[in-house]
Amino acid sequence: MNWKTLEFEALTAREMYLILRARSAVFVVEQSHVCLDADGHDDTALHVFATEDMSRPMPILAYARIKPGDAEDPEVTIDKVLTSPARRGDGTAEILIERALHAIAERWPGWVARVSAPVGLRGFYEQFGFRKSEGPFLEHGVPFIGLTRPARGVPPRLRGPRRERDGLVLVNTFELL
């Protein structure tokens, strides 16, 4: 898997097309969300995604969009979270959320993170420190809840294993590249 965290301007046209295609496949076709997916927020967002074999028609394995907060809504929002059906249950979703939280900690230190999720995914998000803050409410006919996570440093799992040698702390940063 090849992971990327890119601002809109850094995405290639092909990457954006494949992201929109994956979002349509999951949200519109699979989950029957009848809404405009290209909602006008992509150009100000950060895009975290994993690909495999870009020559395939559906190479996006995981994706999340991170929208920065503003004066009206000061929380950083993680939305459009998806994993391809082939990667569900294999840990890819957990890596995706860890990478999204890492990006938030780097770009917006001190900001609260927010996500809206189906009620059944509450436990999944709670393992990352999110706590229910609102809901349940209906979104696309499905019960959802809002969850927030207090601002923290870089999530521990992304820091990599630490070793000490000759009084120096050595960190494996391969996963951070």
Chimera marker file (.cmm) of the C-alpha trace (Angstrom):
<marker_set name="trace">
<marker id="1" x="0.000" y="0.000" z="0.000" r="1" g="1" b="0" radius="0.5"/>
<marker id="2" x="1.175" y="3.489" z="-0.843" r="1" g="1" b="0" radius="0.5"/>
<marker id="3" x="-0.057" y="6.124" z="1.645" r="1" g="1" b="0" radius="0.5"/>
<marker id="4" x="-0.352" y="9.800" z="0.766" r="1" g="1" b="0" radius="0.5"/>
<marker id="5" x="-1.422" y="12.915" z="2.648" r="1" g="1" b="0" radius="0.5"/>
<marker id="6" x="-1.952" y="15.732" z="0.173" r="1" g="1" b="0" radius="0.5"/>
<marker id="7" x="-3.578" y="19.106" z="-0.093" r="1" g="1" b="0" radius="0.5"/>
<marker id="8" x="-5.991" y="19.565" z="-2.989" r="1" g="1" b="0" radius="0.5"/>
<marker id="9" x="-3.492" y="21.433" z="-5.176" r="1" g="1" b="0" radius="0.5"/>
<marker id="10" x="-0.971" y="18.587" z="-4.849" r="1" g="1" b="0" radius="0.5"/>
<marker id="11" x="-3.413" y="15.922" z="-6.059" r="1" g="1" b="0" radius="0.5"/>
<marker id="12" x="-3.088" y="14.878" z="-9.683" r="1" g="1" b="0" radius="0.5"/>
<marker id="13" x="-6.235" y="14.949" z="-11.790" r="1" g="1" b="0" radius="0.5"/>
<marker id="14" x="-6.142" y="11.126" z="-11.897" r="1" g="1" b="0" radius="0.5"/>
<marker id="15" x="-5.843" y="10.879" z="-8.089" r="1" g="1" b="0" radius="0.5"/>
<marker id="16" x="-8.804" y="13.222" z="-7.579" r="1" g="1" b="0" radius="0.5"/>
<marker id="17" x="-10.857" y="11.306" z="-10.140" r="1" g="1" b="0" radius="0.5"/>
<marker id="18" x="-10.059" y="7.980" z="-8.449" r="1" g="1" b="0" radius="0.5"/>
<marker id="19" x="-10.882" y="9.417" z="-5.010" r="1" g="1" b="0" radius="0.5"/>
<marker id="20" x="-14.256" y="10.696" z="-6.261" r="1" g="1" b="0" radius="0.5"/>
<marker id="21" x="-14.878" y="7.342" z="-7.927" r="1" g="1" b="0" radius="0.5"/>
<marker id="22" x="-14.135" y="5.467" z="-4.671" r="1" g="1" b="0" radius="0.5"/>
<marker id="23" x="-16.350" y="7.835" z="-2.675" r="1" g="1" b="0" radius="0.5"/>
<marker id="24" x="-19.195" y="7.332" z="-5.157" r="1" g="1" b="0" radius="0.5"/>
<marker id="25" x="-18.768" y="3.547" z="-5.086" r="1" g="1" b="0" radius="0.5"/>
<marker id="26" x="-18.990" y="3.448" z="-1.287" r="1" g="1" b="0" radius="0.5"/>
<marker id="27" x="-21.334" y="6.279" z="-0.359" r="1" g="1" b="0" radius="0.5"/>
<marker id="28" x="-23.676" y="6.528" z="-3.349" r="1" g="1" b="0" radius="0.5"/>
<marker id="29" x="-23.788" y="2.971" z="-4.737" r="1" g="1" b="0" radius="0.5"/>
<marker id="30" x="-23.062" y="0.787" z="-1.689" r="1" g="1" b="0" radius="0.5"/>
<marker id="31" x="-24.664" y="2.918" z="1.039" r="1" g="1" b="0" radius="0.5"/>
<marker id="32" x="-27.353" y="4.637" z="-1.086" r="1" g="1" b="0" radius="0.5"/>
<marker id="33" x="-26.500" y="8.186" z="0.062" r="1" g="1" b="0" radius="0.5"/>
<marker id="34" x="-28.386" y="10.379" z="-2.341" r="1" g="1" b="0" radius="0.5"/>
<marker id="35" x="-26.375" y="13.570" z="-2.118" r="1" g="1" b="0" radius="0.5"/>
<marker id="36" x="-23.824" y="15.568" z="-4.056" r="1" g="1" b="0" radius="0.5"/>
<marker id="37" x="-20.482" y="14.049" z="-3.054" r="1" g="1" b="0" radius="0.5"/>
<marker id="38" x="-18.412" y="16.823" z="-4.645" r="1" g="1" b="0" radius="0.5"/>
<marker id="39" x="-19.731" y="19.247" z="-2.027" r="1" g="1" b="0" radius="0.5"/>
<marker id="40" x="-17.367" y="22.192" z="-2.461" r="1" g="1" b="0" radius="0.5"/>
<marker id="41" x="-15.096" y="21.308" z="0.489" r="1" g="1" b="0" radius="0.5"/>
<marker id="42" x="-12.419" y="19.269" z="-1.282" r="1" g="1" b="0" radius="0.5"/>
<marker id="43" x="-10.358" y="22.254" z="-2.381" r="1" g="1" b="0" radius="0.5"/>
<marker id="44" x="-9.712" y="23.430" z="1.205" r="1" g="1" b="0" radius="0.5"/>
<marker id="45" x="-9.247" y="19.957" z="2.684" r="1" g="1" b="0" radius="0.5"/>
<marker id="46" x="-6.366" y="17.618" z="3.311" r="1" g="1" b="0" radius="0.5"/>
<marker id="47" x="-6.727" y="14.206" z="1.651" r="1" g="1" b="0" radius="0.5"/>
<marker id="48" x="-5.336" y="11.052" z="3.285" r="1" g="1" b="0" radius="0.5"/>
<marker id="49" x="-5.466" y="7.905" z="1.178" r="1" g="1" b="0" radius="0.5"/>
<marker id="50" x="-3.876" y="4.584" z="0.312" r="1" g="1" b="0" radius="0.5"/>
<marker id="51" x="-3.485" y="3.242" z="-3.209" r="1" g="1" b="0" radius="0.5"/>
<marker id="52" x="-2.359" y="0.057" z="-4.809" r="1" g="1" b="0" radius="0.5"/>
<marker id="53" x="-1.612" y="-0.366" z="-8.499" r="1" g="1" b="0" radius="0.5"/>
<marker id="54" x="-2.808" y="2.944" z="-9.939" r="1" g="1" b="0" radius="0.5"/>
<marker id="55" x="-3.444" y="1.278" z="-13.312" r="1" g="1" b="0" radius="0.5"/>
<marker id="56" x="-6.428" y="-0.613" z="-11.854" r="1" g="1" b="0" radius="0.5"/>
<marker id="57" x="-9.910" y="0.907" z="-12.181" r="1" g="1" b="0" radius="0.5"/>
<marker id="58" x="-10.429" y="1.076" z="-8.369" r="1" g="1" b="0" radius="0.5"/>
<marker id="59" x="-6.995" y="1.494" z="-6.743" r="1" g="1" b="0" radius="0.5"/>
<marker id="60" x="-8.099" y="3.583" z="-3.715" r="1" g="1" b="0" radius="0.5"/>
<marker id="61" x="-7.976" y="1.238" z="-0.717" r="1" g="1" b="0" radius="0.5"/>
<marker id="62" x="-8.716" y="3.777" z="2.024" r="1" g="1" b="0" radius="0.5"/>
<marker id="63" x="-9.559" y="7.459" z="2.134" r="1" g="1" b="0" radius="0.5"/>
<marker id="64" x="-10.405" y="10.251" z="4.582" r="1" g="1" b="0" radius="0.5"/>
<marker id="65" x="-10.882" y="13.959" z="4.059" r="1" g="1" b="0" radius="0.5"/>
<marker id="66" x="-9.784" y="16.396" z="6.751" r="1" g="1" b="0" radius="0.5"/>
<marker id="67" x="-11.439" y="19.805" z="6.801" r="1" g="1" b="0" radius="0.5"/>
<marker id="68" x="-9.826" y="22.563" z="8.857" r="1" g="1" b="0" radius="0.5"/>
<marker id="69" x="-11.931" y="24.423" z="11.367" r="1" g="1" b="0" radius="0.5"/>
<marker id="70" x="-12.802" y="28.090" z="11.161" r="1" g="1" b="0" radius="0.5"/>
<marker id="71" x="-14.177" y="30.836" z="13.404" r="1" g="1" b="0" radius="0.5"/>
<marker id="72" x="-17.721" y="29.462" z="13.138" r="1" g="1" b="0" radius="0.5"/>
<marker id="73" x="-16.792" y="25.784" z="13.628" r="1" g="1" b="0" radius="0.5"/>
<marker id="74" x="-13.360" y="25.558" z="15.280" r="1" g="1" b="0" radius="0.5"/>
<marker id="75" x="-13.035" y="21.761" z="15.195" r="1" g="1" b="0" radius="0.5"/>
<marker id="76" x="-11.048" y="19.906" z="12.537" r="1" g="1" b="0" radius="0.5"/>
<marker id="77" x="-13.430" y="17.470" z="10.858" r="1" g="1" b="0" radius="0.5"/>
<marker id="78" x="-12.566" y="14.038" z="9.511" r="1" g="1" b="0" radius="0.5"/>
<marker id="79" x="-15.183" y="12.950" z="6.995" r="1" g="1" b="0" radius="0.5"/>
<marker id="80" x="-15.704" y="10.871" z="3.847" r="1" g="1" b="0" radius="0.5"/>
<marker id="81" x="-13.958" y="7.990" z="5.670" r="1" g="1" b="0" radius="0.5"/>
<marker id="82" x="-13.936" y="4.794" z="3.634" r="1" g="1" b="0" radius="0.5"/>
<marker id="83" x="-12.113" y="1.561" z="3.036" r="1" g="1" b="0" radius="0.5"/>
<marker id="84" x="-12.587" y="-0.560" z="-0.055" r="1" g="1" b="0" radius="0.5"/>
<marker id="85" x="-14.590" y="-3.753" z="0.516" r="1" g="1" b="0" radius="0.5"/>
<marker id="86" x="-11.426" y="-5.792" z="-0.127" r="1" g="1" b="0" radius="0.5"/>
<marker id="87" x="-9.615" y="-4.126" z="2.820" r="1" g="1" b="0" radius="0.5"/>
<marker id="88" x="-12.310" y="-4.120" z="5.490" r="1" g="1" b="0" radius="0.5"/>
<marker id="89" x="-11.403" y="-5.902" z="8.700" r="1" g="1" b="0" radius="0.5"/>
<marker id="90" x="-7.670" y="-6.150" z="7.930" r="1" g="1" b="0" radius="0.5"/>
<marker id="91" x="-6.484" y="-3.135" z="9.955" r="1" g="1" b="0" radius="0.5"/>
<marker id="92" x="-6.453" y="-0.684" z="7.035" r="1" g="1" b="0" radius="0.5"/>
<marker id="93" x="-9.195" y="1.466" z="8.619" r="1" g="1" b="0" radius="0.5"/>
<marker id="94" x="-7.198" y="1.746" z="11.837" r="1" g="1" b="0" radius="0.5"/>
<marker id="95" x="-4.088" y="2.837" z="9.930" r="1" g="1" b="0" radius="0.5"/>
<marker id="96" x="-6.190" y="5.394" z="8.036" r="1" g="1" b="0" radius="0.5"/>
<marker id="97" x="-7.496" y="6.996" z="11.248" r="1" g="1" b="0" radius="0.5"/>
<marker id="98" x="-4.004" y="6.974" z="12.816" r="1" g="1" b="0" radius="0.5"/>
<marker id="99" x="-2.642" y="8.773" z="9.757" r="1" g="1" b="0" radius="0.5"/>
<marker id="100" x="-5.493" y="11.288" z="9.801" r="1" g="1" b="0" radius="0.5"/>
<marker id="101" x="-4.875" y="12.033" z="13.492" r="1" g="1" b="0" radius="0.5"/>
<marker id="102" x="-1.153" y="12.339" z="12.845" r="1" g="1" b="0" radius="0.5"/>
<marker id="103" x="-1.838" y="14.871" z="10.052" r="1" g="1" b="0" radius="0.5"/>
<marker id="104" x="-4.130" y="16.864" z="12.361" r="1" g="1" b="0" radius="0.5"/>
<marker id="105" x="-1.519" y="16.900" z="15.145" r="1" g="1" b="0" radius="0.5"/>
<marker id="106" x="1.116" y="18.169" z="12.688" r="1" g="1" b="0" radius="0.5"/>
<marker id="107" x="-0.942" y="20.769" z="10.816" r="1" g="1" b="0" radius="0.5"/>
<marker id="108" x="-3.401" y="21.906" z="13.466" r="1" g="1" b="0" radius="0.5"/>
<marker id="109" x="-1.761" y="21.298" z="16.846" r="1" g="1" b="0" radius="0.5"/>
<marker id="110" x="-4.068" y="22.045" z="19.733" r="1" g="1" b="0" radius="0.5"/>
<marker id="111" x="-7.258" y="21.674" z="17.676" r="1" g="1" b="0" radius="0.5"/>
<marker id="112" x="-10.090" y="19.314" z="18.595" r="1" g="1" b="0" radius="0.5"/>
<marker id="113" x="-10.894" y="16.598" z="16.017" r="1" g="1" b="0" radius="0.5"/>
<marker id="114" x="-14.479" y="15.751" z="15.129" r="1" g="1" b="0" radius="0.5"/>
<marker id="115" x="-16.155" y="12.927" z="13.218" r="1" g="1" b="0" radius="0.5"/>
<marker id="116" x="-19.764" y="11.938" z="12.515" r="1" g="1" b="0" radius="0.5"/>
<marker id="117" x="-20.216" y="8.199" z="12.287" r="1" g="1" b="0" radius="0.5"/>
<marker id="118" x="-22.918" y="5.548" z="12.208" r="1" g="1" b="0" radius="0.5"/>
<marker id="119" x="-23.874" y="4.574" z="15.765" r="1" g="1" b="0" radius="0.5"/>
<marker id="120" x="-22.419" y="1.089" z="15.197" r="1" g="1" b="0" radius="0.5"/>
<marker id="121" x="-18.919" y="2.526" z="14.684" r="1" g="1" b="0" radius="0.5"/>
<marker id="122" x="-18.787" y="4.264" z="18.075" r="1" g="1" b="0" radius="0.5"/>
<marker id="123" x="-16.416" y="1.657" z="19.546" r="1" g="1" b="0" radius="0.5"/>
<marker id="124" x="-14.119" y="1.886" z="16.536" r="1" g="1" b="0" radius="0.5"/>
<marker id="125" x="-13.612" y="5.635" z="17.017" r="1" g="1" b="0" radius="0.5"/>
<marker id="126" x="-13.437" y="5.410" z="20.816" r="1" g="1" b="0" radius="0.5"/>
<marker id="127" x="-10.258" y="3.318" z="20.540" r="1" g="1" b="0" radius="0.5"/>
<marker id="128" x="-8.604" y="6.482" z="19.149" r="1" g="1" b="0" radius="0.5"/>
<marker id="129" x="-9.791" y="8.689" z="22.015" r="1" g="1" b="0" radius="0.5"/>
<marker id="130" x="-12.996" y="10.002" z="20.430" r="1" g="1" b="0" radius="0.5"/>
<marker id="131" x="-15.992" y="10.415" z="22.738" r="1" g="1" b="0" radius="0.5"/>
<marker id="132" x="-19.647" y="10.890" z="21.889" r="1" g="1" b="0" radius="0.5"/>
<marker id="133" x="-20.539" y="14.586" z="21.839" r="1" g="1" b="0" radius="0.5"/>
<marker id="134" x="-23.920" y="14.630" z="20.117" r="1" g="1" b="0" radius="0.5"/>
<marker id="135" x="-26.716" y="12.503" z="18.750" r="1" g="1" b="0" radius="0.5"/>
<marker id="136" x="-27.984" y="10.171" z="17.718" r="1" g="1" b="0" radius="0.5"/>
<marker id="137" x="-29.385" y="11.921" z="14.667" r="1" g="1" b="0" radius="0.5"/>
<marker id="138" x="-30.424" y="10.710" z="11.238" r="1" g="1" b="0" radius="0.5"/>
<marker id="139" x="-28.055" y="11.200" z="8.342" r="1" g="1" b="0" radius="0.5"/>
<marker id="140" x="-29.104" y="9.610" z="5.044" r="1" g="1" b="0" radius="0.5"/>
<marker id="141" x="-31.730" y="7.668" z="6.996" r="1" g="1" b="0" radius="0.5"/>
<marker id="142" x="-29.110" y="6.047" z="9.259" r="1" g="1" b="0" radius="0.5"/>
<marker id="143" x="-28.600" y="6.826" z="12.980" r="1" g="1" b="0" radius="0.5"/>
<marker id="144" x="-25.325" y="8.753" z="13.394" r="1" g="1" b="0" radius="0.5"/>
<marker id="145" x="-23.512" y="10.263" z="16.361" r="1" g="1" b="0" radius="0.5"/>
<marker id="146" x="-20.996" y="13.067" z="16.593" r="1" g="1" b="0" radius="0.5"/>
<marker id="147" x="-17.710" y="12.251" z="18.310" r="1" g="1" b="0" radius="0.5"/>
<marker id="148" x="-14.886" y="14.564" z="19.327" r="1" g="1" b="0" radius="0.5"/>
<marker id="149" x="-11.308" y="13.944" z="20.374" r="1" g="1" b="0" radius="0.5"/>
<marker id="150" x="-9.358" y="16.421" z="22.481" r="1" g="1" b="0" radius="0.5"/>
<marker id="151" x="-6.199" y="17.843" z="20.985" r="1" g="1" b="0" radius="0.5"/>
<marker id="152" x="-3.183" y="15.646" z="21.558" r="1" g="1" b="0" radius="0.5"/>
<marker id="153" x="0.287" y="15.126" z="20.232" r="1" g="1" b="0" radius="0.5"/>
<marker id="154" x="1.218" y="12.664" z="17.510" r="1" g="1" b="0" radius="0.5"/>
<marker id="155" x="-0.606" y="9.353" z="18.087" r="1" g="1" b="0" radius="0.5"/>
<marker id="156" x="1.781" y="6.895" z="19.774" r="1" g="1" b="0" radius="0.5"/>
<marker id="157" x="1.441" y="4.160" z="17.150" r="1" g="1" b="0" radius="0.5"/>
<marker id="158" x="2.930" y="6.434" z="14.498" r="1" g="1" b="0" radius="0.5"/>
<marker id="159" x="5.948" y="7.366" z="16.558" r="1" g="1" b="0" radius="0.5"/>
<marker id="160" x="7.543" y="4.020" z="15.806" r="1" g="1" b="0" radius="0.5"/>
<marker id="161" x="9.655" y="1.861" z="18.073" r="1" g="1" b="0" radius="0.5"/>
<marker id="162" x="12.196" y="3.723" z="20.203" r="1" g="1" b="0" radius="0.5"/>
<marker id="163" x="15.605" y="2.369" z="21.088" r="1" g="1" b="0" radius="0.5"/>
<marker id="164" x="18.376" y="3.834" z="23.112" r="1" g="1" b="0" radius="0.5"/>
<marker id="165" x="22.063" y="3.564" z="22.194" r="1" g="1" b="0" radius="0.5"/>
<marker id="166" x="24.933" y="5.447" z="23.756" r="1" g="1" b="0" radius="0.5"/>
<marker id="167" x="22.507" y="7.741" z="25.570" r="1" g="1" b="0" radius="0.5"/>
<marker id="168" x="20.740" y="8.749" z="22.318" r="1" g="1" b="0" radius="0.5"/>
<marker id="169" x="17.138" y="7.893" z="21.559" r="1" g="1" b="0" radius="0.5"/>
<marker id="170" x="16.825" y="6.311" z="18.114" r="1" g="1" b="0" radius="0.5"/>
<marker id="171" x="13.442" y="6.334" z="16.437" r="1" g="1" b="0" radius="0.5"/>
<marker id="172" x="12.398" y="4.243" z="13.461" r="1" g="1" b="0" radius="0.5"/>
<marker id="173" x="10.841" y="6.887" z="11.208" r="1" g="1" b="0" radius="0.5"/>
<marker id="174" x="10.208" y="4.644" z="8.207" r="1" g="1" b="0" radius="0.5"/>
<marker id="175" x="6.441" y="4.747" z="8.819" r="1" g="1" b="0" radius="0.5"/>
<marker id="176" x="6.503" y="8.546" z="8.960" r="1" g="1" b="0" radius="0.5"/>
<marker id="177" x="7.865" y="8.962" z="5.433" r="1" g="1" b="0" radius="0.5"/>
<link id1="1" id2="2" r="1" g="1" b="0" radius="0.2"/>
<link id1="2" id2="3" r="1" g="1" b="0" radius="0.2"/>
<link id1="3" id2="4" r="1" g="1" b="0" radius="0.2"/>
<link id1="4" id2="5" r="1" g="1" b="0" radius="0.2"/>
<link id1="5" id2="6" r="1" g="1" b="0" radius="0.2"/>
<link id1="6" id2="7" r="1" g="1" b="0" radius="0.2"/>
<link id1="7" id2="8" r="1" g="1" b="0" radius="0.2"/>
<link id1="8" id2="9" r="1" g="1" b="0" radius="0.2"/>
<link id1="9" id2="10" r="1" g="1" b="0" radius="0.2"/>
<link id1="10" id2="11" r="1" g="1" b="0" radius="0.2"/>
<link id1="11" id2="12" r="1" g="1" b="0" radius="0.2"/>
<link id1="12" id2="13" r="1" g="1" b="0" radius="0.2"/>
<link id1="13" id2="14" r="1" g="1" b="0" radius="0.2"/>
<link id1="14" id2="15" r="1" g="1" b="0" radius="0.2"/>
<link id1="15" id2="16" r="1" g="1" b="0" radius="0.2"/>
<link id1="16" id2="17" r="1" g="1" b="0" radius="0.2"/>
<link id1="17" id2="18" r="1" g="1" b="0" radius="0.2"/>
<link id1="18" id2="19" r="1" g="1" b="0" radius="0.2"/>
<link id1="19" id2="20" r="1" g="1" b="0" radius="0.2"/>
<link id1="20" id2="21" r="1" g="1" b="0" radius="0.2"/>
<link id1="21" id2="22" r="1" g="1" b="0" radius="0.2"/>
<link id1="22" id2="23" r="1" g="1" b="0" radius="0.2"/>
<link id1="23" id2="24" r="1" g="1" b="0" radius="0.2"/>
<link id1="24" id2="25" r="1" g="1" b="0" radius="0.2"/>
<link id1="25" id2="26" r="1" g="1" b="0" radius="0.2"/>
<link id1="26" id2="27" r="1" g="1" b="0" radius="0.2"/>
<link id1="27" id2="28" r="1" g="1" b="0" radius="0.2"/>
<link id1="28" id2="29" r="1" g="1" b="0" radius="0.2"/>
<link id1="29" id2="30" r="1" g="1" b="0" radius="0.2"/>
<link id1="30" id2="31" r="1" g="1" b="0" radius="0.2"/>
<link id1="31" id2="32" r="1" g="1" b="0" radius="0.2"/>
<link id1="32" id2="33" r="1" g="1" b="0" radius="0.2"/>
<link id1="33" id2="34" r="1" g="1" b="0" radius="0.2"/>
<link id1="34" id2="35" r="1" g="1" b="0" radius="0.2"/>
<link id1="35" id2="36" r="1" g="1" b="0" radius="0.2"/>
<link id1="36" id2="37" r="1" g="1" b="0" radius="0.2"/>
<link id1="37" id2="38" r="1" g="1" b="0" radius="0.2"/>
<link id1="38" id2="39" r="1" g="1" b="0" radius="0.2"/>
<link id1="39" id2="40" r="1" g="1" b="0" radius="0.2"/>
<link id1="40" id2="41" r="1" g="1" b="0" radius="0.2"/>
<link id1="41" id2="42" r="1" g="1" b="0" radius="0.2"/>
<link id1="42" id2="43" r="1" g="1" b="0" radius="0.2"/>
<link id1="43" id2="44" r="1" g="1" b="0" radius="0.2"/>
<link id1="44" id2="45" r="1" g="1" b="0" radius="0.2"/>
<link id1="45" id2="46" r="1" g="1" b="0" radius="0.2"/>
<link id1="46" id2="47" r="1" g="1" b="0" radius="0.2"/>
<link id1="47" id2="48" r="1" g="1" b="0" radius="0.2"/>
<link id1="48" id2="49" r="1" g="1" b="0" radius="0.2"/>
<link id1="49" id2="50" r="1" g="1" b="0" radius="0.2"/>
<link id1="50" id2="51" r="1" g="1" b="0" radius="0.2"/>
<link id1="51" id2="52" r="1" g="1" b="0" radius="0.2"/>
<link id1="52" id2="53" r="1" g="1" b="0" radius="0.2"/>
<link id1="53" id2="54" r="1" g="1" b="0" radius="0.2"/>
<link id1="54" id2="55" r="1" g="1" b="0" radius="0.2"/>
<link id1="55" id2="56" r="1" g="1" b="0" radius="0.2"/>
<link id1="56" id2="57" r="1" g="1" b="0" radius="0.2"/>
<link id1="57" id2="58" r="1" g="1" b="0" radius="0.2"/>
<link id1="58" id2="59" r="1" g="1" b="0" radius="0.2"/>
<link id1="59" id2="60" r="1" g="1" b="0" radius="0.2"/>
<link id1="60" id2="61" r="1" g="1" b="0" radius="0.2"/>
<link id1="61" id2="62" r="1" g="1" b="0" radius="0.2"/>
<link id1="62" id2="63" r="1" g="1" b="0" radius="0.2"/>
<link id1="63" id2="64" r="1" g="1" b="0" radius="0.2"/>
<link id1="64" id2="65" r="1" g="1" b="0" radius="0.2"/>
<link id1="65" id2="66" r="1" g="1" b="0" radius="0.2"/>
<link id1="66" id2="67" r="1" g="1" b="0" radius="0.2"/>
<link id1="67" id2="68" r="1" g="1" b="0" radius="0.2"/>
<link id1="68" id2="69" r="1" g="1" b="0" radius="0.2"/>
<link id1="69" id2="70" r="1" g="1" b="0" radius="0.2"/>
<link id1="70" id2="71" r="1" g="1" b="0" radius="0.2"/>
<link id1="71" id2="72" r="1" g="1" b="0" radius="0.2"/>
<link id1="72" id2="73" r="1" g="1" b="0" radius="0.2"/>
<link id1="73" id2="74" r="1" g="1" b="0" radius="0.2"/>
<link id1="74" id2="75" r="1" g="1" b="0" radius="0.2"/>
<link id1="75" id2="76" r="1" g="1" b="0" radius="0.2"/>
<link id1="76" id2="77" r="1" g="1" b="0" radius="0.2"/>
<link id1="77" id2="78" r="1" g="1" b="0" radius="0.2"/>
<link id1="78" id2="79" r="1" g="1" b="0" radius="0.2"/>
<link id1="79" id2="80" r="1" g="1" b="0" radius="0.2"/>
<link id1="80" id2="81" r="1" g="1" b="0" radius="0.2"/>
<link id1="81" id2="82" r="1" g="1" b="0" radius="0.2"/>
<link id1="82" id2="83" r="1" g="1" b="0" radius="0.2"/>
<link id1="83" id2="84" r="1" g="1" b="0" radius="0.2"/>
<link id1="84" id2="85" r="1" g="1" b="0" radius="0.2"/>
<link id1="85" id2="86" r="1" g="1" b="0" radius="0.2"/>
<link id1="86" id2="87" r="1" g="1" b="0" radius="0.2"/>
<link id1="87" id2="88" r="1" g="1" b="0" radius="0.2"/>
<link id1="88" id2="89" r="1" g="1" b="0" radius="0.2"/>
<link id1="89" id2="90" r="1" g="1" b="0" radius="0.2"/>
<link id1="90" id2="91" r="1" g="1" b="0" radius="0.2"/>
<link id1="91" id2="92" r="1" g="1" b="0" radius="0.2"/>
<link id1="92" id2="93" r="1" g="1" b="0" radius="0.2"/>
<link id1="93" id2="94" r="1" g="1" b="0" radius="0.2"/>
<link id1="94" id2="95" r="1" g="1" b="0" radius="0.2"/>
<link id1="95" id2="96" r="1" g="1" b="0" radius="0.2"/>
<link id1="96" id2="97" r="1" g="1" b="0" radius="0.2"/>
<link id1="97" id2="98" r="1" g="1" b="0" radius="0.2"/>
<link id1="98" id2="99" r="1" g="1" b="0" radius="0.2"/>
<link id1="99" id2="100" r="1" g="1" b="0" radius="0.2"/>
<link id1="100" id2="101" r="1" g="1" b="0" radius="0.2"/>
<link id1="101" id2="102" r="1" g="1" b="0" radius="0.2"/>
<link id1="102" id2="103" r="1" g="1" b="0" radius="0.2"/>
<link id1="103" id2="104" r="1" g="1" b="0" radius="0.2"/>
<link id1="104" id2="105" r="1" g="1" b="0" radius="0.2"/>
<link id1="105" id2="106" r="1" g="1" b="0" radius="0.2"/>
<link id1="106" id2="107" r="1" g="1" b="0" radius="0.2"/>
<link id1="107" id2="108" r="1" g="1" b="0" radius="0.2"/>
<link id1="108" id2="109" r="1" g="1" b="0" radius="0.2"/>
<link id1="109" id2="110" r="1" g="1" b="0" radius="0.2"/>
<link id1="110" id2="111" r="1" g="1" b="0" radius="0.2"/>
<link id1="111" id2="112" r="1" g="1" b="0" radius="0.2"/>
<link id1="112" id2="113" r="1" g="1" b="0" radius="0.2"/>
<link id1="113" id2="114" r="1" g="1" b="0" radius="0.2"/>
<link id1="114" id2="115" r="1" g="1" b="0" radius="0.2"/>
<link id1="115" id2="116" r="1" g="1" b="0" radius="0.2"/>
<link id1="116" id2="117" r="1" g="1" b="0" radius="0.2"/>
<link id1="117" id2="118" r="1" g="1" b="0" radius="0.2"/>
<link id1="118" id2="119" r="1" g="1" b="0" radius="0.2"/>
<link id1="119" id2="120" r="1" g="1" b="0" radius="0.2"/>
<link id1="120" id2="121" r="1" g="1" b="0" radius="0.2"/>
<link id1="121" id2="122" r="1" g="1" b="0" radius="0.2"/>
<link id1="122" id2="123" r="1" g="1" b="0" radius="0.2"/>
<link id1="123" id2="124" r="1" g="1" b="0" radius="0.2"/>
<link id1="124" id2="125" r="1" g="1" b="0" radius="0.2"/>
<link id1="125" id2="126" r="1" g="1" b="0" radius="0.2"/>
<link id1="126" id2="127" r="1" g="1" b="0" radius="0.2"/>
<link id1="127" id2="128" r="1" g="1" b="0" radius="0.2"/>
<link id1="128" id2="129" r="1" g="1" b="0" radius="0.2"/>
<link id1="129" id2="130" r="1" g="1" b="0" radius="0.2"/>
<link id1="130" id2="131" r="1" g="1" b="0" radius="0.2"/>
<link id1="131" id2="132" r="1" g="1" b="0" radius="0.2"/>
<link id1="132" id2="133" r="1" g="1" b="0" radius="0.2"/>
<link id1="133" id2="134" r="1" g="1" b="0" radius="0.2"/>
<link id1="134" id2="135" r="1" g="1" b="0" radius="0.2"/>
<link id1="135" id2="136" r="1" g="1" b="0" radius="0.2"/>
<link id1="136" id2="137" r="1" g="1" b="0" radius="0.2"/>
<link id1="137" id2="138" r="1" g="1" b="0" radius="0.2"/>
<link id1="138" id2="139" r="1" g="1" b="0" radius="0.2"/>
<link id1="139" id2="140" r="1" g="1" b="0" radius="0.2"/>
<link id1="140" id2="141" r="1" g="1" b="0" radius="0.2"/>
<link id1="141" id2="142" r="1" g="1" b="0" radius="0.2"/>
<link id1="142" id2="143" r="1" g="1" b="0" radius="0.2"/>
<link id1="143" id2="144" r="1" g="1" b="0" radius="0.2"/>
<link id1="144" id2="145" r="1" g="1" b="0" radius="0.2"/>
<link id1="145" id2="146" r="1" g="1" b="0" radius="0.2"/>
<link id1="146" id2="147" r="1" g="1" b="0" radius="0.2"/>
<link id1="147" id2="148" r="1" g="1" b="0" radius="0.2"/>
<link id1="148" id2="149" r="1" g="1" b="0" radius="0.2"/>
<link id1="149" id2="150" r="1" g="1" b="0" radius="0.2"/>
<link id1="150" id2="151" r="1" g="1" b="0" radius="0.2"/>
<link id1="151" id2="152" r="1" g="1" b="0" radius="0.2"/>
<link id1="152" id2="153" r="1" g="1" b="0" radius="0.2"/>
<link id1="153" id2="154" r="1" g="1" b="0" radius="0.2"/>
<link id1="154" id2="155" r="1" g="1" b="0" radius="0.2"/>
<link id1="155" id2="156" r="1" g="1" b="0" radius="0.2"/>
<link id1="156" id2="157" r="1" g="1" b="0" radius="0.2"/>
<link id1="157" id2="158" r="1" g="1" b="0" radius="0.2"/>
<link id1="158" id2="159" r="1" g="1" b="0" radius="0.2"/>
<link id1="159" id2="160" r="1" g="1" b="0" radius="0.2"/>
<link id1="160" id2="161" r="1" g="1" b="0" radius="0.2"/>
<link id1="161" id2="162" r="1" g="1" b="0" radius="0.2"/>
<link id1="162" id2="163" r="1" g="1" b="0" radius="0.2"/>
<link id1="163" id2="164" r="1" g="1" b="0" radius="0.2"/>
<link id1="164" id2="165" r="1" g="1" b="0" radius="0.2"/>
<link id1="165" id2="166" r="1" g="1" b="0" radius="0.2"/>
<link id1="166" id2="167" r="1" g="1" b="0" radius="0.2"/>
<link id1="167" id2="168" r="1" g="1" b="0" radius="0.2"/>
<link id1="168" id2="169" r="1" g="1" b="0" radius="0.2"/>
<link id1="169" id2="170" r="1" g="1" b="0" radius="0.2"/>
<link id1="170" id2="171" r="1" g="1" b="0" radius="0.2"/>
<link id1="171" id2="172" r="1" g="1" b="0" radius="0.2"/>
<link id1="172" id2="173" r="1" g="1" b="0" radius="0.2"/>
<link id1="173" id2="174" r="1" g="1" b="0" radius="0.2"/>
<link id1="174" id2="175" r="1" g="1" b="0" radius="0.2"/>
<link id1="175" id2="176" r="1" g="1" b="0" radius="0.2"/>
<link id1="176" id2="177" r="1" g="1" b="0" radius="0.2"/>
</marker_set>
